Amino acid sequence: RSCDLEYEERPETVCGRDDRVHVTSVTRIPWRMICQLLITLGDGRQSRCTGWFISPRTVMTAGHCVFSHSGDGWARSIEVVPGMNGSFRPYGSAIGTRFHSVKGWTKSRKPSHDYGCIILPKSAPLGNKTGWFGFAALSKKSLNRLLVNNSGYPGHVP
């Protein structure tokens, strides 16, 4: 089975052994900086994704979360809910209506360009409450055998 299918056409799958766990300590770092995204697509359908704060008002996410080729282009709005656990919203939420991605995703659908971001209103700097992730430019050599944690909000949790 391949996990390299078209992003917007595949059902959610887990590649390899499914060792996901439900995190309940959502007010602790880093979990509180990770957000459930409740999306209203351009065609009005609802969707969900994961994002993470990279500044007080900027949430990084996948390009297909902000621009859906099968959902009439740019999202209408995205509710950003940091640290969400069931119906628990420890930091509240904010609605984003400004989105960015790159032409490699919006025009060409290149999986390597499937990234985007949400800009929250000036009145809603939720990242000031949660904190945010930084950036690093790492060499290929430093990435070899690097242990990483892949966290987010899946459509199905075991």
Residue frames as a rotation matrix with the C-alpha (Angstrom) as fourth column:
ARG 1
0.586 0.810 0.000 0.00
0.810 -0.586 0.000 0.00
0.000 0.000 -1.000 0.00
SER 2
-0.456 -0.739 0.496 1.37
0.732 -0.628 -0.264 3.41
0.506 0.243 0.827 -0.89
CYS 3
0.186 0.461 -0.867 0.92
0.826 -0.552 -0.116 6.50
-0.532 -0.695 -0.484 1.25
ASP 4
-0.739 -0.523 -0.425 1.92
0.172 -0.756 0.632 8.71
-0.651 0.393 0.649 -1.68
LEU 5
-0.176 0.777 0.604 -1.59
0.983 0.176 0.060 9.36
-0.059 0.604 -0.795 -3.06
GLU 6
-0.380 0.146 0.913 -3.13
0.293 -0.917 0.269 12.65
0.877 0.370 0.305 -4.14
TYR 7
-0.990 -0.133 -0.036 -3.62
0.078 -0.322 -0.944 14.70
0.114 -0.937 0.329 -0.97
GLU 8
-0.605 0.795 0.044 -7.20
-0.747 -0.547 -0.378 15.74
-0.277 -0.262 0.925 -1.53
GLU 9
0.032 0.632 -0.775 -8.39
-0.819 0.460 0.342 12.46
0.572 0.624 0.532 -3.02
ARG 10
-0.481 -0.333 -0.811 -7.25
0.026 0.919 -0.393 9.93
0.876 -0.210 -0.434 -0.40
PRO 11
0.796 0.602 -0.062 -8.91
0.036 0.056 0.998 8.75
0.604 -0.797 0.023 2.76
GLU 12
0.370 -0.684 0.629 -6.78
-0.917 -0.376 0.130 9.24
0.147 -0.625 -0.767 5.87
THR 13
0.774 -0.206 -0.599 -4.25
0.133 0.977 -0.165 6.44
0.619 0.048 0.784 6.27
VAL 14
0.647 -0.669 0.366 -1.47
-0.612 -0.169 0.773 5.56
-0.455 -0.724 -0.519 8.65
CYS 15
0.506 -0.574 -0.643 1.74
-0.482 0.430 -0.763 4.30
0.715 0.697 -0.059 7.04
GLY 16
-0.564 -0.754 -0.336 3.37
-0.171 0.505 -0.846 1.48
0.808 -0.420 -0.414 8.97
ARG 17
-0.457 0.325 -0.828 2.51
0.814 0.527 -0.243 0.65
0.357 -0.785 -0.505 12.57
ASP 18
0.183 0.619 0.763 -0.19
0.062 -0.782 0.620 2.84
0.981 -0.066 -0.182 14.11
ASP 19
-0.276 -0.355 -0.893 1.31
0.896 0.240 -0.373 4.01
0.347 -0.903 0.252 17.38
ARG 20
-0.374 0.219 0.901 -0.66
-0.065 -0.975 0.211 7.23
0.925 0.020 0.379 17.76
VAL 21
-0.497 0.258 -0.828 -1.70
0.864 0.232 -0.446 8.31
0.077 -0.938 -0.339 21.25
HIS 22
0.457 0.720 0.523 -4.27
0.529 -0.692 0.490 10.83
0.715 0.053 -0.697 22.43
VAL 23
-0.702 -0.711 -0.040 -2.55
0.512 -0.464 -0.723 13.75
0.495 -0.528 0.690 24.17
THR 24
0.390 0.892 -0.228 -4.57
0.800 -0.206 0.564 15.21
0.456 -0.402 -0.794 27.04
SER 25
0.101 -0.439 -0.893 -2.00
0.762 -0.543 0.353 17.66
-0.640 -0.716 0.279 28.47
VAL 26
0.245 0.118 0.962 -2.98
0.933 -0.301 -0.200 20.25
0.266 0.946 -0.184 25.84
THR 27
0.987 0.091 0.135 -2.06
0.053 -0.965 0.258 23.28
0.154 -0.247 -0.957 27.96
ARG 28
0.448 -0.894 -0.001 1.60
0.149 0.073 0.986 22.24
-0.881 -0.442 0.166 28.14
ILE 29
0.322 -0.490 -0.810 4.33
-0.912 -0.391 -0.126 23.13
-0.255 0.779 -0.573 25.65
PRO 30
-0.954 -0.180 -0.239 4.47
-0.085 -0.604 0.792 22.09
-0.287 0.776 0.561 22.82
TRP 31
-0.593 0.746 0.303 0.89
0.798 0.595 0.097 20.78
-0.108 0.299 -0.948 22.62
ARG 32
0.179 0.727 -0.662 -0.75
0.563 -0.628 -0.537 24.17
-0.807 -0.276 -0.522 23.22
MET 33
-0.345 -0.389 -0.854 1.00
-0.432 -0.742 0.512 25.60
-0.833 0.546 0.088 20.14
ILE 34
-0.990 0.078 0.119 -0.65
0.142 0.584 0.799 23.00
-0.007 0.808 -0.589 17.89
CYS 35
-0.560 0.794 -0.237 -4.10
-0.611 -0.589 -0.529 23.93
-0.560 -0.151 0.815 16.59
GLN 36
-0.338 0.635 0.694 -7.22
0.727 0.645 -0.235 22.20
-0.597 0.426 -0.680 15.32
LEU 37
-0.895 0.072 -0.440 -8.34
-0.312 -0.805 0.505 24.02
-0.317 0.590 0.743 12.16
LEU 38
-0.174 0.921 0.348 -12.08
0.580 0.382 -0.719 24.08
-0.795 0.077 -0.601 11.45
ILE 39
-0.889 -0.404 -0.215 -12.32
0.027 -0.514 0.857 25.05
-0.457 0.756 0.468 7.80
THR 40
0.430 0.903 0.018 -15.11
0.138 -0.046 -0.989 26.38
-0.892 0.428 -0.144 5.64
LEU 41
-0.456 -0.622 0.636 -13.97
0.677 0.222 0.702 25.63
-0.578 0.751 0.320 2.09
GLY 42
-0.911 0.024 -0.411 -14.61
-0.250 -0.825 0.506 27.92
-0.327 0.564 0.758 -0.85
ASP 43
-0.650 0.703 -0.288 -17.59
-0.116 0.283 0.952 25.77
0.751 0.652 -0.102 -1.90
GLY 44
0.070 0.713 0.698 -19.08
-0.836 -0.339 0.431 25.90
0.544 -0.614 0.572 1.63
ARG 45
0.608 0.107 -0.787 -18.15
0.162 0.953 0.255 22.36
0.777 -0.282 0.562 2.71
GLN 46
0.744 -0.332 0.579 -16.54
-0.666 -0.309 0.679 21.84
-0.046 -0.891 -0.451 6.11
SER 47
0.512 -0.670 -0.538 -13.11
0.182 0.696 -0.694 20.31
0.840 0.257 0.478 6.65
ARG 48
0.954 -0.286 0.095 -10.50
-0.152 -0.184 0.971 19.93
-0.260 -0.940 -0.219 9.39
CYS 49
0.473 -0.878 -0.073 -6.73
0.202 0.189 -0.961 20.22
0.857 0.440 0.267 9.48
THR 50
0.571 -0.437 -0.695 -3.83
0.776 0.011 0.630 20.79
-0.268 -0.899 0.345 11.83
GLY 51
0.544 -0.486 0.684 -1.74
0.139 -0.752 -0.645 23.95
0.828 0.446 -0.341 12.16
TRP 52
0.313 -0.492 -0.812 0.92
0.948 0.108 0.300 25.31
-0.060 -0.864 0.500 14.50
PHE 53
0.972 0.085 -0.220 1.86
0.108 -0.990 0.092 28.80
-0.209 -0.113 -0.971 15.61
ILE 54
0.159 -0.950 0.268 5.02
0.958 0.083 -0.275 30.33
0.239 0.300 0.923 14.14
SER 55
-0.862 -0.304 0.406 4.30
0.161 -0.923 -0.349 33.85
0.481 -0.235 0.845 15.49
PRO 56
-0.822 0.566 -0.066 1.55
-0.052 -0.191 -0.980 35.45
-0.568 -0.802 0.186 17.61
ARG 57
0.081 0.920 -0.384 -0.77
-0.578 -0.270 -0.770 35.73
-0.812 0.284 0.510 14.58
THR 58
-0.016 -0.160 -0.987 0.64
-0.973 0.229 -0.022 33.27
0.229 0.960 -0.159 12.01
VAL 59
0.290 0.195 0.937 -0.37
-0.451 0.891 -0.047 29.61
-0.844 -0.409 0.346 11.84
MET 60
-0.571 -0.549 -0.610 1.56
-0.814 0.283 0.506 27.30
-0.105 0.786 -0.609 9.53
THR 61
0.220 0.662 0.717 -0.33
-0.341 0.741 -0.579 24.46
-0.914 -0.117 0.389 7.87
ALA 62
-0.462 -0.282 0.841 -0.56
0.605 0.593 0.531 22.43
-0.648 0.754 -0.104 4.68
GLY 63
-0.935 0.085 -0.344 -1.36
-0.298 -0.716 0.632 24.22
-0.193 0.693 0.694 1.45
HIS 64
-0.672 0.715 -0.194 -4.37
0.249 0.464 0.850 21.96
0.698 0.523 -0.490 0.89
CYS 65
-0.329 0.550 -0.767 -5.86
0.926 0.028 -0.377 23.31
-0.186 -0.834 -0.519 4.14
VAL 66
-0.313 0.168 -0.935 -5.94
0.102 -0.973 -0.209 26.90
-0.944 -0.160 0.287 2.89
PHE 67
-0.205 0.216 -0.955 -6.36
-0.932 -0.342 0.123 26.20
-0.300 0.915 0.271 -0.84
SER 68
-0.238 0.237 0.942 -8.39
-0.030 0.967 -0.251 23.16
-0.971 -0.088 -0.224 -1.90
HIS 69
-0.907 -0.134 -0.400 -8.35
-0.396 -0.055 0.917 22.15
-0.145 0.989 -0.003 -5.56
SER 70
-0.711 0.684 -0.162 -11.50
0.511 0.662 0.548 20.07
0.482 0.307 -0.821 -5.02
GLY 71
-0.108 0.670 -0.735 -13.18
0.950 -0.148 -0.274 22.66
-0.292 -0.728 -0.621 -2.74
ASP 72
0.686 0.455 0.568 -13.33
0.670 -0.699 -0.250 25.72
0.284 0.552 -0.784 -5.04
GLY 73
0.143 -0.753 0.642 -9.93
0.251 -0.600 -0.760 27.25
0.957 0.270 0.103 -4.28
TRP 74
-0.743 -0.530 0.409 -9.21
-0.174 -0.438 -0.882 29.43
0.646 -0.727 0.233 -1.26
ALA 75
-0.486 0.543 -0.685 -10.95
0.862 0.428 -0.271 28.66
0.146 -0.722 -0.676 2.02
ARG 76
0.309 0.659 0.686 -13.69
0.335 -0.750 0.570 31.10
0.890 0.053 -0.453 3.07
SER 77
0.365 -0.199 0.910 -12.65
-0.819 -0.534 0.212 31.04
0.444 -0.822 -0.358 6.71
ILE 78
-0.004 -0.402 -0.916 -10.68
0.276 0.880 -0.387 28.93
0.961 -0.254 0.108 9.16
GLU 79
0.800 0.225 0.557 -11.34
-0.479 -0.320 0.817 28.79
0.362 -0.920 -0.148 12.88
VAL 80
-0.156 -0.937 -0.312 -8.03
-0.141 0.334 -0.932 28.26
0.978 -0.101 -0.184 14.70
VAL 81
0.818 0.466 0.337 -8.38
-0.430 0.104 0.897 26.44
0.383 -0.878 0.286 18.04
PRO 82
-0.204 -0.974 -0.095 -5.07
-0.584 0.199 -0.787 25.96
0.785 -0.105 -0.610 19.90
GLY 83
-0.898 -0.314 0.310 -4.81
-0.430 0.473 -0.769 23.03
0.095 -0.823 -0.560 22.32
MET 84
0.045 0.998 -0.040 -8.26
-0.962 0.054 0.267 21.69
0.269 0.026 0.963 21.49
ASN 85
-0.971 -0.233 -0.048 -9.17
-0.208 0.929 -0.305 18.44
0.115 -0.287 -0.951 23.28
GLY 86
-0.452 0.892 0.017 -12.67
0.885 0.451 -0.118 17.24
-0.113 -0.038 -0.993 22.47
SER 87
0.479 0.666 0.571 -14.83
0.680 -0.694 0.239 20.29
0.555 0.274 -0.785 23.18
PHE 88
0.567 -0.369 -0.736 -12.24
0.598 -0.431 0.676 21.80
-0.567 -0.824 -0.023 25.58
ARG 89
0.457 -0.385 0.802 -10.81
0.602 -0.530 -0.597 25.04
0.655 0.756 -0.011 24.13
PRO 90
0.291 -0.334 -0.897 -8.34
0.927 -0.132 0.350 26.29
-0.235 -0.933 0.271 26.76
TYR 91
-0.667 -0.612 -0.426 -7.24
0.465 -0.788 0.404 29.31
-0.583 0.071 0.810 24.71
GLY 92
0.218 0.819 -0.530 -10.48
-0.196 -0.496 -0.846 30.07
-0.956 0.288 0.052 22.88
SER 93
-0.014 -0.201 0.980 -10.28
0.890 0.445 0.104 30.48
-0.456 0.873 0.172 19.12
ALA 94
-0.202 -0.032 -0.979 -9.92
-0.291 -0.952 0.092 33.02
-0.935 0.303 0.183 16.34
ILE 95
0.647 0.486 0.587 -11.25
0.461 0.364 -0.810 33.17
-0.607 0.795 0.011 12.80
GLY 96
-0.452 -0.825 -0.341 -8.76
0.031 -0.396 0.918 33.64
-0.892 0.404 0.204 10.01
THR 97
0.716 0.664 0.213 -9.76
0.273 0.014 -0.962 34.89
-0.642 0.747 -0.171 6.55
ARG 98
0.592 -0.629 -0.504 -6.28
-0.805 -0.485 -0.340 35.77
-0.031 0.607 -0.794 5.18
PHE 99
0.700 -0.307 0.645 -4.35
0.140 0.944 0.298 32.83
-0.700 -0.118 0.704 3.72
HIS 100
0.301 -0.673 -0.676 -1.14
-0.932 -0.358 -0.059 32.32
-0.202 0.648 -0.735 1.80
SER 101
0.587 -0.314 0.746 0.41
0.265 0.945 0.190 29.48
-0.765 0.086 0.638 -0.17
VAL 102
-0.405 -0.789 -0.462 2.72
-0.355 -0.330 0.875 29.20
-0.843 0.518 -0.146 -3.17
LYS 103
0.189 0.478 -0.858 1.95
-0.964 -0.078 -0.255 28.80
-0.189 0.875 0.446 -6.88
GLY 104
-0.731 -0.517 -0.446 3.65
-0.583 0.812 0.015 25.40
0.355 0.271 -0.895 -6.79
TRP 105
-0.838 0.532 0.126 0.63
0.313 0.656 -0.686 24.29
-0.447 -0.536 -0.716 -4.76
THR 106
-0.117 0.901 -0.419 -2.21
-0.128 -0.432 -0.893 26.57
-0.985 -0.051 0.166 -5.92
LYS 107
0.258 0.179 -0.949 -1.40
-0.915 -0.269 -0.300 26.30
-0.309 0.947 0.094 -9.64
SER 108
-0.175 -0.523 -0.834 0.65
-0.822 0.544 -0.169 23.10
0.542 0.656 -0.526 -10.05
ARG 109
0.803 0.572 0.169 -0.48
-0.553 0.608 0.570 20.86
0.223 -0.551 0.804 -7.16
LYS 110
0.006 -0.875 -0.484 3.11
-0.235 0.469 -0.851 19.84
0.972 0.119 -0.203 -6.43
PRO 111
0.749 0.290 -0.596 3.21
0.429 0.472 0.770 17.79
0.505 -0.832 0.229 -3.20
SER 112
-0.171 -0.912 -0.374 6.61
0.960 -0.069 -0.270 19.33
0.221 -0.405 0.887 -2.41
HIS 113
-0.850 -0.077 0.522 4.91
0.081 -0.997 -0.016 22.75
0.521 0.028 0.853 -2.37
ASP 114
0.111 0.966 -0.235 1.93
0.400 0.173 0.900 21.75
0.910 -0.194 -0.367 -0.18
TYR 115
-0.444 -0.230 -0.866 2.38
0.892 -0.206 -0.403 24.39
-0.086 -0.951 0.297 2.51
GLY 116
-0.051 0.491 0.869 0.54
0.354 -0.805 0.476 27.52
0.934 0.332 -0.133 3.51
CYS 117
-0.845 -0.207 -0.493 -0.34
0.530 -0.212 -0.821 29.76
0.066 -0.955 0.290 6.41
ILE 118
0.328 0.942 0.075 -3.19
0.798 -0.318 0.512 31.56
0.506 -0.108 -0.856 8.10
ILE 119
-0.813 -0.483 0.326 -2.85
0.254 -0.797 -0.547 35.17
0.524 -0.362 0.771 9.23
LEU 120
-0.072 0.791 -0.608 -5.07
0.996 0.094 0.005 35.91
0.062 -0.605 -0.794 12.21
PRO 121
0.585 0.361 0.726 -6.55
0.376 -0.914 0.151 39.39
0.718 0.185 -0.671 12.76
LYS 122
-0.420 -0.767 0.486 -4.50
-0.052 -0.514 -0.856 41.93
0.906 -0.385 0.176 14.75
SER 123
0.032 0.542 0.840 -7.17
-0.908 -0.336 0.251 41.71
0.418 -0.770 0.482 17.45
ALA 124
0.904 0.392 0.171 -6.53
-0.427 0.840 0.334 37.96
-0.012 -0.375 0.927 17.91
PRO 125
0.049 -0.962 -0.270 -2.84
-0.773 0.134 -0.620 37.25
0.633 0.239 -0.737 18.64
LEU 126
0.901 0.429 0.070 -3.54
-0.377 0.692 0.616 33.84
0.216 -0.581 0.785 20.21
GLY 127
0.447 -0.812 -0.376 0.12
0.428 0.563 -0.707 32.90
0.786 0.155 0.599 19.86
ASN 128
-0.245 -0.497 0.832 0.91
-0.526 -0.653 -0.545 35.36
0.815 -0.571 -0.101 22.67
LYS 129
0.442 0.496 0.747 -1.03
-0.897 0.256 0.360 33.00
-0.013 -0.829 0.559 24.98
THR 130
0.990 0.083 0.116 0.35
-0.076 0.995 -0.060 29.72
-0.121 0.051 0.991 23.61
GLY 131
-0.002 -0.999 -0.045 3.86
-0.325 -0.042 0.945 30.53
-0.946 0.017 -0.325 22.41
TRP 132
0.869 0.266 -0.417 5.09
-0.466 0.155 -0.871 29.51
-0.167 0.951 0.259 18.97
PHE 133
0.629 -0.634 0.450 7.60
0.592 0.766 0.251 27.27
-0.504 0.108 0.857 17.23
GLY 134
0.220 -0.664 -0.715 10.85
-0.488 -0.709 0.509 28.58
-0.845 0.237 -0.480 15.79
PHE 135
0.962 0.016 -0.273 12.65
-0.263 0.332 -0.906 27.74
0.076 0.943 0.323 12.57
ALA 136
0.176 -0.958 0.226 15.92
-0.308 0.164 0.937 26.02
-0.935 -0.234 -0.266 11.77
ALA 137
0.690 -0.115 -0.714 17.80
-0.699 0.147 -0.699 25.38
0.185 0.982 0.021 8.54
LEU 138
0.382 -0.501 0.776 19.36
-0.418 0.656 0.629 21.95
-0.824 -0.565 0.041 8.99
SER 139
-0.380 -0.602 -0.702 21.80
-0.921 0.172 0.350 20.17
-0.090 0.780 -0.620 6.71
LYS 140
0.444 0.500 -0.744 20.94
-0.612 0.775 0.155 16.79
0.654 0.386 0.650 5.21
LYS 141
-0.391 -0.690 -0.609 23.64
0.055 0.643 -0.764 15.24
0.919 -0.332 -0.214 7.40
SER 142
-0.916 0.042 0.398 22.11
-0.395 -0.259 -0.882 16.66
0.066 -0.965 0.254 10.60
LEU 143
0.023 1.000 -0.005 18.70
-0.999 0.023 0.033 15.28
0.033 0.004 0.999 9.58
ASN 144
-0.117 -0.131 -0.985 20.01
-0.320 0.943 -0.087 11.69
0.940 0.305 -0.152 9.30
ARG 145
-0.354 0.047 -0.934 18.66
0.637 0.744 -0.204 9.61
0.685 -0.667 -0.293 12.20
LEU 146
-0.897 0.111 0.429 17.04
-0.330 -0.814 -0.478 12.69
0.296 -0.570 0.767 13.74
LEU 147
-0.632 0.714 -0.303 14.16
0.775 0.574 -0.265 11.71
-0.015 -0.402 -0.916 16.03
VAL 148
-0.874 0.413 0.255 11.05
-0.332 -0.892 0.306 13.77
0.354 0.183 0.917 15.32
ASN 149
-0.650 0.760 0.003 7.53
0.393 0.339 -0.855 13.90
-0.650 -0.555 -0.519 16.74
ASN 150
-0.861 0.462 0.213 4.68
0.068 -0.309 0.949 14.13
0.504 0.831 0.235 14.25
SER 151
-0.706 0.603 -0.371 1.72
0.480 0.022 -0.877 15.68
-0.521 -0.798 -0.305 16.08
GLY 152
-0.897 0.439 -0.052 -1.67
-0.366 -0.672 0.644 16.87
0.248 0.596 0.763 14.95
TYR 153
-0.315 0.897 0.309 -5.40
-0.594 0.067 -0.802 16.36
-0.740 -0.436 0.512 14.83
PRO 154
-0.998 -0.066 -0.017 -6.27
-0.056 0.657 0.752 13.23
-0.039 0.751 -0.659 12.86
GLY 155
-0.309 0.936 -0.167 -9.72
-0.770 -0.143 0.622 12.42
0.558 0.320 0.765 11.55
HIS 156
0.739 0.493 -0.459 -9.61
-0.163 0.792 0.588 9.16
0.654 -0.360 0.666 13.52
VAL 157
-0.215 -0.773 0.597 -7.84
-0.908 -0.066 -0.413 8.45
0.359 -0.631 -0.688 16.81
PRO 158
-0.380 0.045 -0.924 -7.41
0.003 0.999 0.047 4.85
0.925 0.016 -0.379 18.00
